[in-house]
Amino acid sequence: MILHRRGRTRSYPIAVLLLLLLIASALVPQFFPKNSFLLSVLILANIWAILAMSWDILSGYAGQISFGHSFFFGLGGYTTAFLSVLYGWSPILVIALGGVVAALGGLLIAAPALRLRGPYLSLMTLVAALALDRLLRLLKPEIGIPGAEGAILCIPQCLLTYNTALKYYYSLGLMILIAGALYTLARSRIGLAFEAIRDDEEAAQAAGINTAKYKTLAFAISGFVAGVSGAFYVYHIGSASPSSLLDLEHSIEVIVAAVLGGMGTIIGPIFGAYFLVLVREYLRFLGGWRFFVLFAVALLVLFFVPRGVLPELRLKLRQWLQSGSGQRRNQKV
């Protein structure tokens, strides 16, 4: 089958905006060298952006809606924690291996997912995350470290010697690398196959697309990226526990971030993740009310911008450019 991409107008102003934001992000530690809280929040934003992009390639592009993305996040985080504590391997190696194990978890989920659709698939991903959470909570007395309350494994401080600014650059570089890879993948033949399955799986299958293969691939890719985000998160907070890695709030937040930024765009979820994390962390003074305020604001944004921030921004820029070019043509006439 020959796949053709539907016409998409390139928006150079968006590219310029992204470049300016990237430059600003790179300069943050230079302007705020002593603001460790800000840098820590931005590290979290980069991690959540990676997680949101992993959800978007599976749900926004391939149409396989996941309600339990913390399953992959937790697999990657726990794998990294175990390998770091038991063997003391290089952080780069164990983060990559965390992604690989999460990708295998994606393949495990994909097997029954091939026969499930819609709410049944979403429920299955949710149950998988809950099952892993309960399993790890049951195993805690056997592998817990005395004195490490609430944590199954604590990463030795020798593996956390990087200063906050350097860790921020690592997280930013990893986020940009993954964004570029997923954006390229989304615009390739694989991304076209994902979109065809999302739009109409029966029609895609009738047209010759191996839907089982591409759905399995989507779960593996999404699992790998989510696992990498969980692995880096473990290095950021210094521990691995069910409450930190498998909390269902993570699965909810990643969906909110992707929808706010714009599903099926890869770049949009980055905006959504930054918005969500910055608002969440800077509202800590509200205590338990901060999540109410956060989701209330998210609801307002979705009410006024239902398609997401990035698609709406693209539309407004396109309309502005078209109106500007139309006025110039009229002046020439």
C-alpha positions as CSV (number, residue, x, y, z in Angstrom):
1,M,0.0,0.0,0.0
2,I,1.2,3.5,-0.9
3,L,0.8,5.9,2.0
4,H,0.4,9.6,1.3
5,R,0.5,12.3,3.9
6,R,-2.3,14.7,3.9
7,G,-1.4,18.2,3.1
8,R,0.2,20.1,6.0
9,T,1.2,23.7,5.7
10,R,4.6,24.3,7.2
11,S,4.5,27.0,9.8
12,Y,7.9,28.6,9.9
13,P,6.8,31.1,12.7
14,I,6.2,28.0,14.9
15,A,9.7,26.7,14.1
16,V,11.1,30.2,15.0
17,L,9.1,30.2,18.2
18,L,10.4,26.8,19.2
19,L,14.0,27.8,18.4
20,L,13.6,30.9,20.7
21,L,12.1,28.8,23.5
22,L,15.0,26.3,23.1
23,I,17.6,29.1,23.4
24,A,15.7,30.5,26.4
25,S,15.7,27.1,28.0
26,A,19.4,26.6,27.5
27,L,20.1,30.0,29.1
28,V,18.0,29.4,32.3
29,P,20.9,28.2,34.4
30,Q,22.9,31.2,33.4
31,F,20.3,33.7,34.5
32,F,19.2,31.8,37.6
33,P,22.4,29.9,38.7
34,K,21.4,29.8,42.4
35,N,17.6,29.0,41.9
36,S,17.8,25.3,42.5
37,F,14.1,25.0,43.0
38,L,13.4,26.5,39.5
39,L,15.9,24.2,37.9
40,S,14.5,21.2,39.8
41,V,11.0,22.1,38.6
42,L,12.2,22.4,35.0
43,I,13.9,19.0,35.3
44,L,10.5,17.6,36.3
45,A,8.9,19.4,33.3
46,N,11.4,17.8,30.9
47,I,10.7,14.4,32.4
48,W,7.0,14.8,32.2
49,A,7.4,16.1,28.6
50,I,9.1,12.9,27.7
51,L,6.4,10.9,29.3
52,A,3.7,13.0,27.6
53,M,5.3,12.4,24.2
54,S,5.4,8.7,24.8
55,W,1.7,8.7,25.5
56,D,1.1,10.9,22.4
57,I,2.8,8.5,20.0
58,L,0.7,5.6,21.2
59,S,-2.6,7.4,21.8
60,G,-2.5,10.5,19.8
61,Y,-1.0,8.9,16.7
62,A,-1.8,5.2,16.8
63,G,-5.2,5.7,18.6
64,Q,-4.5,3.2,21.4
65,I,-5.7,5.1,24.4
66,S,-3.8,4.3,27.5
67,F,-5.1,5.0,31.0
68,G,-2.2,3.3,32.8
69,H,1.0,4.8,31.4
70,S,2.5,4.7,34.9
71,F,3.0,1.0,34.1
72,F,5.8,1.8,31.7
73,F,7.1,4.7,33.8
74,G,7.4,2.4,36.8
75,L,9.1,-0.4,34.9
76,G,11.8,1.9,33.6
77,G,12.3,3.5,37.0
78,Y,12.5,0.2,39.0
79,T,14.8,-1.4,36.4
80,T,17.2,1.5,36.7
81,A,17.1,1.5,40.5
82,F,17.8,-2.2,40.7
83,L,20.7,-2.1,38.3
84,S,22.2,1.0,39.9
85,V,22.1,-0.4,43.4
86,L,23.1,-4.0,42.6
87,Y,25.8,-3.3,40.0
88,G,26.6,0.4,40.0
89,W,26.5,0.6,36.2
90,S,26.8,3.8,34.3
91,P,23.6,6.0,34.5
92,I,23.5,6.2,30.7
93,L,23.5,2.4,30.4
94,V,20.9,1.7,33.1
95,I,18.6,4.4,31.8
96,A,18.7,2.8,28.4
97,L,18.1,-0.6,29.9
98,G,15.2,0.8,31.9
99,G,13.7,1.9,28.5
100,V,14.3,-1.6,27.0
101,V,12.5,-3.3,29.9
102,A,9.6,-0.9,29.6
103,A,9.5,-1.6,25.9
104,L,9.2,-5.3,26.7
105,G,6.4,-4.4,29.0
106,G,4.8,-2.7,26.0
107,L,5.1,-5.9,24.0
108,L,3.4,-7.7,26.9
109,I,0.5,-5.3,26.9
110,A,0.3,-5.3,23.1
111,A,-0.5,-9.0,23.0
112,P,-4.0,-8.8,24.5
113,A,-4.4,-5.2,23.1
114,L,-4.5,-6.7,19.6
115,R,-7.9,-8.1,20.5
116,L,-9.2,-5.1,22.4
117,R,-10.3,-1.7,21.4
118,G,-11.8,1.5,22.9
119,P,-12.7,1.4,26.6
120,Y,-11.6,-2.3,26.9
121,L,-8.1,-1.5,25.9
122,S,-8.0,1.6,28.1
123,L,-9.2,-0.5,31.1
124,M,-6.6,-3.1,30.4
125,T,-3.7,-0.6,30.6
126,L,-5.2,0.8,33.8
127,V,-5.4,-2.7,35.4
128,A,-1.8,-3.5,34.3
129,A,-0.6,-0.4,36.2
130,L,-2.7,-1.2,39.3
131,A,-1.4,-4.8,39.2
132,L,2.2,-3.8,39.1
133,D,1.7,-1.3,41.9
134,R,0.1,-3.9,44.2
135,L,2.8,-6.4,43.3
136,L,5.6,-4.1,44.2
137,R,3.9,-3.1,47.4
138,L,3.6,-6.7,48.4
139,L,7.3,-7.4,47.7
140,K,8.5,-4.4,49.7
141,P,9.1,-6.3,53.0
142,E,11.4,-8.8,51.2
143,I,13.6,-6.3,49.3
144,G,13.2,-3.1,51.3
145,I,16.2,-1.2,52.7
146,P,15.9,-0.6,56.5
147,G,15.6,3.0,57.3
148,A,14.4,3.9,53.8
149,E,10.8,4.6,54.7
150,G,8.5,4.5,51.7
151,A,11.2,3.4,49.3
152,I,12.1,0.0,48.0
153,L,15.4,1.0,46.6
154,C,17.5,4.1,47.3
155,I,20.1,5.2,44.8
156,P,23.5,5.7,46.4
157,Q,24.5,9.4,46.6
158,C,27.7,8.6,44.6
159,L,25.3,8.3,41.6
160,L,23.8,11.7,42.2
161,T,26.9,13.8,42.3
162,Y,25.9,15.9,39.3
163,N,24.9,19.5,40.3
164,T,21.4,20.6,39.6
165,A,22.3,22.8,36.6
166,L,24.2,19.9,34.9
167,K,21.3,17.5,35.6
168,Y,19.0,20.1,34.0
169,Y,21.0,20.2,30.8
170,Y,21.0,16.4,30.7
171,S,17.2,16.3,31.1
172,L,16.8,19.1,28.4
173,G,19.1,17.3,26.0
174,L,17.3,14.0,26.5
175,M,13.9,15.7,26.0
176,I,15.1,17.4,22.8
177,L,16.7,14.2,21.5
178,I,13.5,12.1,22.1
179,A,11.3,14.9,20.7
180,G,13.3,15.0,17.5
181,A,13.3,11.2,17.1
182,L,9.5,10.9,17.8
183,Y,8.7,13.8,15.5
184,T,10.7,12.2,12.7
185,L,9.1,8.9,13.3
186,A,5.6,10.5,13.3
187,R,6.2,12.0,9.9
188,S,7.6,8.7,8.4
189,R,5.7,5.8,6.8
190,I,5.4,4.3,10.3
191,G,3.7,7.5,11.5
192,L,1.3,7.4,8.5
193,A,0.4,3.8,9.4
194,F,-0.2,4.8,13.0
195,E,-2.6,7.6,11.8
196,A,-4.4,5.2,9.4
197,I,-5.0,2.8,12.2
198,R,-6.2,5.6,14.5
199,D,-8.6,7.0,11.9
200,D,-10.1,3.7,10.7
201,E,-8.5,0.4,11.7
202,E,-10.7,-1.7,9.5
203,A,-10.1,0.5,6.4
204,A,-6.3,0.4,7.2
205,Q,-6.3,-3.4,7.4
206,A,-8.4,-3.7,4.2
207,A,-5.8,-1.4,2.5
208,G,-3.0,-3.8,3.3
209,I,-1.5,-2.3,6.5
210,N,-0.5,-5.0,9.0
211,T,-2.3,-3.4,11.9
212,A,-1.1,-6.0,14.4
213,K,2.5,-5.2,13.6
214,Y,2.1,-1.5,13.8
215,K,0.1,-1.5,17.0
216,T,2.7,-3.7,18.6
217,L,5.4,-1.4,17.4
218,A,3.5,1.6,18.9
219,F,3.3,-0.1,22.3
220,A,7.0,-0.9,22.2
221,I,8.1,2.6,21.2
222,S,5.8,4.2,23.7
223,G,6.9,1.9,26.5
224,F,10.6,2.5,25.7
225,V,10.3,6.3,25.9
226,A,8.1,6.2,29.0
227,G,10.6,3.8,30.6
228,V,13.4,6.3,29.9
229,S,11.4,9.1,31.5
230,G,10.9,6.9,34.6
231,A,14.5,6.0,34.7
232,F,15.6,9.6,34.6
233,Y,13.0,10.4,37.3
234,V,14.6,7.9,39.6
235,Y,17.9,9.6,39.3
236,H,16.3,13.0,39.9
237,I,14.5,12.1,43.1
238,G,17.1,9.5,44.3
239,S,14.7,6.6,45.0
240,A,12.2,4.2,43.6
241,S,8.8,3.4,45.3
242,P,5.3,2.6,44.2
243,S,4.1,5.9,45.5
244,S,6.6,7.8,43.4
245,L,6.6,5.8,40.2
246,L,3.2,4.0,40.0
247,D,0.8,6.7,41.3
248,L,-2.2,6.8,39.0
249,E,-2.0,10.6,39.2
250,H,1.0,10.2,36.8
251,S,-1.2,8.5,34.2
252,I,-3.9,11.2,34.6
253,E,-1.4,14.0,34.4
254,V,0.2,12.7,31.3
255,I,-3.1,12.6,29.5
256,V,-4.0,16.1,30.6
257,A,-0.6,17.4,29.4
258,A,-0.9,15.8,26.0
259,V,-4.5,16.9,25.5
260,L,-3.7,20.5,26.7
261,G,-0.7,20.8,24.3
262,G,-2.4,19.0,21.4
263,M,-2.8,15.3,20.7
264,G,-1.1,13.9,17.7
265,T,1.5,16.6,17.4
266,I,4.5,15.3,19.6
267,I,5.6,18.9,20.2
268,G,2.3,20.0,21.8
269,P,2.6,17.6,24.8
270,I,5.8,19.4,25.7
271,F,3.9,22.7,26.2
272,G,1.3,20.8,28.1
273,A,3.8,19.1,30.4
274,Y,5.6,22.4,31.1
275,F,2.3,24.1,31.9
276,L,1.1,21.3,34.2
277,V,4.4,20.9,36.1
278,L,5.1,24.6,36.6
279,V,1.5,25.3,37.8
280,R,1.5,22.2,40.0
281,E,4.9,22.9,41.7
282,Y,4.4,26.7,42.2
283,L,1.0,26.1,43.8
284,R,2.4,23.9,46.6
285,F,1.6,26.6,49.1
286,L,-2.1,25.7,48.5
287,G,-1.6,22.2,50.0
288,G,-4.2,19.8,48.8
289,W,-6.1,22.5,47.0
290,R,-3.3,22.8,44.4
291,F,-4.6,19.9,42.3
292,F,-8.1,21.2,42.4
293,V,-6.8,24.6,41.1
294,L,-4.6,22.9,38.5
295,F,-7.3,20.7,37.0
296,A,-9.8,23.6,37.1
297,V,-7.4,25.8,35.1
298,A,-6.8,22.8,32.7
299,L,-10.6,22.6,32.2
300,L,-10.8,26.3,31.4
301,V,-8.0,26.0,28.9
302,L,-9.7,23.0,27.3
303,F,-13.0,24.8,27.2
304,F,-11.5,27.8,25.3
305,V,-8.9,25.8,23.3
306,P,-10.4,22.3,22.8
307,R,-7.9,21.2,20.2
308,G,-4.9,22.0,22.3
309,V,-2.5,24.9,22.5
310,L,-0.2,24.0,19.6
311,P,-2.9,23.3,17.0
312,E,-4.7,26.5,18.0
313,L,-1.5,28.5,17.8
314,R,-0.8,27.0,14.3
315,L,-4.3,27.9,13.2
316,K,-4.1,31.5,14.4
317,L,-0.7,32.0,12.8
318,R,-1.9,30.5,9.5
319,Q,-4.9,32.8,9.6
320,W,-2.7,35.8,10.4
321,L,-0.3,35.0,7.6
322,Q,-3.0,34.5,5.1
323,S,-4.8,37.7,6.0
324,G,-1.4,39.6,5.8
325,S,-0.6,38.1,2.3
326,G,-4.2,38.9,1.2
327,Q,-3.9,42.5,2.2
328,R,-0.5,42.8,0.4
329,R,-2.1,41.4,-2.8
330,N,-5.0,43.8,-2.6
331,Q,-2.6,46.7,-2.2
332,K,-0.7,45.7,-5.3
333,V,-3.9,45.5,-7.3
